[in-house]
Amino acid sequence: MFGQLWRRGAAFLSVLLVVVLFSFAAIVSAALLTQGAEAVAAVYQDEVAPAIGAQTLPLSTATPVADAVMAAAEALQQVMINVYARVEPSVVNIEVIARRRYGEFDSSGSGFVWDTEGHIVTNAHVVYGAREIIVTFRDGHQARAQIVGLDDFSDLAVLKVKTDPKRLLPIELGDSSNLKVGQTVIAIGNPFGLVGSMTTGIISATGRTLNSARMLSLRTRMPFQNPAIIQVDAQINPGNSGGPLLDINGKLIGVNTAIHSETGRFQGIGFAVPVNTVKRVVPQLIAHGRAEYTWLGIESVGSQLGEFGGLTMATLAEQFNLPVDYGVIVARVVPGSPADIAGLRGGTRRVIVRGVPIRLGGDIIVAIDGTPIRNFDEMTAYLVTNTAPGDVVTLTIYRGSRRMDVQVTLAARPRE
């Protein structure tokens, strides 16, 4: 038994010796590592740091922005501040009590001063069906407004208020004919009733179209589109409608009118009616209470297909050996229309393109008064912004492979 105890004691001492040795080794290693780190730090401070001009271990810091860059940023900031200070007094809040089939409700939108006679411009949909309209100016003064004129197709309306002329500060009009994608834009309005809010962004696209009349009334049967619409990414929310879209000079280039959204809130796509359309429509609304548009009287392949899904004039030209790869193909001429009287010809053969029946063989319009026309939307935009009923225009067309000019006397667009 004594031998058994001896063997167990020896085993225990062996294990204890191993543990002591491992602990000693760990302590020694830690000491060596600590000394090593201290040695590395000492070498860095004594030899490396002086060589690279540093006195301490380097820290991650941002490089200061160059003075010229900061000056440019501050200049742009000052431009924005100045635009707001100059234009915001011209922007008004519009509160509407409207009638609907299911009763009355309150809503609000934006607008801006057009002239010193008390005319206010806003969207037609802001005041559509209004029973009472109250305009609030920057200083808090409120005035009741009457509708002078309203136009479904451009979604524009003109109101009139009676107030001190000193309060009426007209907005400065710009030009929307040469807008560029990427250009800075500024929107001022009253989103969600938050008066005098400013947002900024860029022009995302030009030449969009909206069926503004159908947005106002689903019962409309008229196919006419609101052309040359400006697409922007500046935030436009409920309450911004009718407010000004400005360039960095503070000049009006559009009237904010709609958003594309699946939630009812802004999702990065806003639309504005171009100021050149505003210049044509607003004086008519003030003078006559309504606006007239010119009418050519054709149906086109582009308007039938909407040129979506990659189907363009260039695609049709290649597939059907057309003489040009741009322009407006006349599919049908409305009997008795200006186009009919001028002798334009519609399509003569029916073809199926991607499941859609279209008519080819008609005249192809490539220019109006020398201005190149690439598609149906450009043709509509030109007619809306540059012509009036009774004007005579020169259409450059291709009839087969023959290029020729045709004079057309434009008429007023028919009403429903």
Buried (B, 14 or more C-beta within 10 A) or exposed (E): EEEEEEEEEEEEEEEEEEEEEEEEEEEEEEEEEEEEEEEEEEEBBEEEBEEEEEEEEEEEEEEEEEEEEEEEEEEEEEBBEEBBEBBBBBBBBBBBBBEEEEEEEEBBBBBBBBBEEBBBBBBBBBBBBBEEBBBBBBEEEBBEBEBBBBBBBBBBBBBBBEBEEEBBBBBBBBBBEEBEEEBBBBBBBBBEEEBBBBBBBBBBBBBBBBBBBBBBEEEBEBEBBBBBBBBBBBBBBBBBBBBBBBBBEBBBBBBBBBBEBEEEEBEEBBBBBBBBBBBBBBBBBBEEEEBBBBBBBBBBBBBBBEBEEEBBBEBBBEEBEBBBEBBBBBBBBBEEBBBBEBEBBBBEEEBEBEEEEBBBBBBBBBBBEEEEBBBBBBBBBBBBBBBEBEBEBEBBBBBEEEBEEBEBEBBEBEEE
